[in-house]
Amino acid sequence: MSCALIYTMKIKNLRWIIVSLLFIATGLSFLDRQVLSLAIIKIKDEFHMTDVEYGWINTAFLLSYAIMFTLGGWLIDKFGTRVGLAVSVGLWSLSSAMHGLVQNVGQLGAARFFLGLGEGGAFPGAAKGVTEWFPQKERGLAMGIAIGGAALGAVIAPPLTVYMTTMFGWRGTFIATGLIGGIWVLIWLLFFRKPQNSTLITVKERSLILEEKKDNGIIKKAIPFKAILKAKEAWGLISIRFLLDPVFYFIMFWIPKYLSEERGVSFEQIGDLFWIPFLALGISNMIGGWASDKLINSGLSVNKARKIIMGIAAAVTMLTALTTVASTVGLAIFFISLFMFAHGFWITNYITITSEIFGKGATSTVVGMAGTAGAVAGLIINPLIGKVVENYSYLPMWIISGIMYPIGFVVLLIMIPKIKEIKFKNEIMW
């Protein structure tokens, strides 16, 4: 079908095609970053790589990812969602393909740096795309779908990576995932325009999407960084991500190596097992907000409902430390999956709290700043994880993973004693 013919068509419910593309984009972002977690088992032997060097390679990704988490949203605002997200996905897809051509540890670190540079715009772009294409009454569901692609990417990454590596080698796997991203960019550019500029949208759907602007009459202005940083709640949310994100990065980057080196699990078996924790995450992402909403509908205050769910989630993560004494691989995977399930409840309500405190004018900014703080913590901690693993064992990491979320919950209670929206004056951000 030619491009000219497509642009003469009218597609019913086009917004759901748009959100499906965003779902795939966030899925690709997690797929592309997870491939190395599996392929490292093969790459390490070929490059004679140490655990500390692997830690630094992860740090290269997190460094650029941290920078672009805050800047990505602003750049996409400046150049538009269509171009901004196409450049973002295009850059990380090209970087992913370049992984397949590297010849040493330094080149692998450079490819990883550019991967993070591209992926930093994934979630700000997805959030902005949903905001542009969905009315308020559908935005929560659409946002959940768009961001939920990340869990799918993490679920399919282990078995897909093992299969492709067996078929084409680790280099071919990276090149193939890069090509998939390139195809996505072409489809994205074909379908995405703002609703008011799209030639594919029906009149009825355009009216549905834009009715909120008609009803409100005024578009709220963004809040400046200085005003946001004066709020104690912002520092509480930023501190929580700084404390807890390294635990999530530990699970993402180091568990395949742990299963291989400490549990004696084969490369093929890791592909059969490592998707299970991320499936647990995907399920809990979808029901985490629903659970606290249910409590609110039963009569509890927003403050109590969100914190009850987050408190329970924090308590459950304490069981993660039992991974180190699990008698079987299956039991170890159970405890890791239990952690990821609890994390899904935690992070869904964390982001919901952020939106409830900072509203439309500052939510994305605070989410970006907190994400940068988490990535900075991750890039600091990753080389240290390498030293701990190389010189001692994984035991200290499992113990730390089991205590950080309860500490984060205490920070939440102290820094945000009550969940309520902060009333900022309408100002220009830049």
C-alpha positions, 0 to 999 in steps of 0.5 A: 500500500502506497503512502499516498493511498494511506493518507487518503484513508480515514482510520477509526479509533486511530488513537489506539493504533498510536498507543499500540506503536508507543507500547511497541516502542517502550517494549523495544527499549527494554528488549534492546537494553536486556539483550546484553544481560543475556549475551554478556555470558558469551561476550565475557569469554570472548573479550576476557571481560572482568566483572568490574569492566561489566559494571563500567559498561552498565555505567556507560549506559546509565550515564547517558540515560541519566542525562537524557531522562531529564533532557529528553522530555524537553527536547521532545517538547521542542521538536515535537513528538513525531520527530523527537521519538523517531530520532530517539528510537532511531538512535538507540536502534542504530546503537543496538546494531553497532553492538554487533560490530564491536571488537573490544570492551571500550567499543562495547562501552561506547555503543552502550553509551549511545544506546542510553542516549537514545533510550532516555527519550522513550518514556517522556515521548510515550507520555507526551504522545498519549497526552496529545492523542487521548482525552483525560477520561481515557488517558490513565488506561492509555498511559498504562498501555504505552508504558506497559510495553516495557514489561513485555520487552523484558519478558520476551528478551530472555527467550528471544535472545537465547534463541537468536543467539543460538541461531545467529550468534550474539552479534547477529542478535544485536543487529536484528534488534536494531533492524526491528527498531528501524522498521518501527521508525518508518511506521511511526513516521507514516502514522503519527501526526498531532490529531489536529494535523492528521489526515488519517483521523475521523472527524468524530475522533478528532472532536473526542480528543480535542473536546477537553481543550474546548471545555477547559479553554485555557492550557496550563503553563509549565512550572519552572524548575526553581519552583519545583525544587522549593517543594519538599515533596519533590525532594522526597520523590527524587530521594526515593528513586535515588535509593531504590532504582539501583536495586531494580538495575541490579535485578535487570543487569546482574541476575543472568550472571548470578544464575549462571555463576552462582546457580550453575544455570545454563545459558539456554535455561536462563532464557527459560527462566529470566522472563518470569520476574518481568511477567510478574512485573507486567501483571502488577503494573496493571493491577497496582493502581487498581488496588489503591483505587479500589481502596479509595472507592471503598471510602479510604482517603487517597493518602491512606490508600496509596500508602497502604499499598506502597507499605505492603509492597515495601514489606514484601520486598524484604523477602528478596534477601531469602534468594541467597538461601533458596535451596533450588533455582526455582525457589530463587526465581520465585523470590526474585519474581516476588520482588518484581511483583512488589516493585510493580505495585510500588512504582505504579502508585509512586508515579500516581502520587507524583501526578496527584501532587504536581498535576499537569504542569510539573508531573513530567518534570518531576518524573524526569528529575527523579528518573535521572536521580535513579540512573545516577545512583545506578551508574555509581553503584554498578561498578561497586556491584562488580567489586562486591561480586568479584571479591566477595559474593552476591550475598551483600546485594541480596541483603541490601535489596531486601532493606531498601524499599522499607527505607524508601517507604520511611522517606515517603512518610517523612517527606510527604506526610499528606498526598495533596496537589501543590498549587503553583503559580502559572509560569513559563519553564524556560 
